[in-house]
Amino acid sequence: MSPQKIRYADDPAWADVEPLPQDDGGPNALATIAYTEEYSEAMSYLRAVMASGEFSDRVLSLTCHVIDLNPAHYTVWYHSLSHSSPLLLTTHLPREHL
């Protein structure tokens, strides 16, 4: 678990993102998972940026945070790795190589 809890709702850098909450099937869901508030919030923001197709430093930071909270979440690992490679390339290569 991360040492300091991050609140995306209170961070101005995330003010333009409308979080997408987990849909467990409504009020009469057969089984719901009791996620921590921190994990639920982080995943709500991650769902939103994944749906929008955004990839940026803040998304990479968010995926790292979710991985810290749940290292077994394969989809987040995949999203992080598939988006970090282009970020690293565009950050470290001269423009003429892009």
C-alpha positions in Angstrom: 0.0 0.0 0.0 1.2 3.5 -0.8 2.6 5.4 2.2 0.6 8.6 1.5 -3.0 8.5 0.3 -3.6 10.4 -2.9 -7.0 12.2 -3.4 -7.5 12.9 -7.1 -10.8 14.7 -6.4 -8.8 17.4 -4.4 -6.0 17.7 -7.0 -6.4 20.6 -9.5 -4.4 18.6 -12.1 -7.4 16.1 -12.3 -10.2 18.7 -12.3 -10.9 18.1 -16.0 -11.5 14.4 -15.5 -15.0 13.1 -14.6 -14.3 9.8 -12.7 -16.1 6.7 -13.9 -17.2 4.6 -10.8 -17.3 0.8 -10.7 -20.6 -0.6 -11.9 -21.2 -3.7 -9.8 -24.7 -4.3 -11.2 -26.8 -1.8 -9.3 -28.2 -1.8 -5.7 -29.1 -5.6 -5.9 -25.7 -6.8 -7.1 -25.1 -10.5 -6.4 -21.6 -9.9 -5.1 -19.6 -6.7 -4.6 -16.0 -6.3 -3.7 -15.2 -4.1 -0.7 -12.5 -1.9 -2.2 -10.7 0.8 -0.1 -11.9 4.3 -0.8 -8.4 5.2 -2.1 -8.4 2.3 -4.6 -12.0 3.0 -5.7 -11.2 6.6 -6.4 -7.9 5.8 -8.3 -9.7 3.2 -10.4 -12.5 5.6 -11.2 -10.0 8.1 -12.6 -8.1 5.4 -14.4 -11.3 4.2 -16.1 -12.1 7.7 -17.2 -8.7 8.4 -18.8 -8.6 4.9 -20.4 -12.0 5.6 -21.9 -10.8 9.0 -23.2 -7.7 7.5 -24.7 -5.5 10.0 -22.8 -1.9 9.1 -22.3 0.3 11.5 -20.5 2.7 11.8 -17.5 -0.3 12.1 -15.2 -1.8 8.9 -16.5 1.5 7.1 -16.1 1.7 8.3 -12.5 -1.9 7.2 -11.9 -1.2 3.7 -13.3 1.8 3.5 -11.0 -0.3 4.4 -8.0 -2.9 1.8 -8.9 -0.2 -0.8 -9.3 1.1 0.1 -5.9 -2.3 -0.5 -4.5 -3.0 -3.7 -6.4 0.2 -5.2 -8.0 -1.9 -8.1 -9.4 -4.1 -5.9 -11.7 -3.0 -7.1 -15.1 -5.0 -4.6 -17.1 -3.3 -1.7 -15.3 0.1 -3.2 -15.9 -0.7 -3.5 -19.6 -2.1 0.0 -19.8 1.0 1.4 -18.0 3.5 -0.4 -20.2 1.7 0.2 -23.5 1.6 4.0 -22.7 5.0 4.4 -21.1 7.0 3.3 -24.1 5.7 6.1 -26.4 6.1 8.6 -23.6 9.7 7.5 -23.1 10.4 7.6 -26.8 9.0 11.1 -27.3 10.8 12.4 -24.2 14.2 11.1 -25.1 14.5 11.2 -28.9 15.2 14.3 -30.9 12.1 15.4 -32.9 13.6 14.3 -36.3 13.5 10.7 -35.1 9.8 10.8 -34.4 
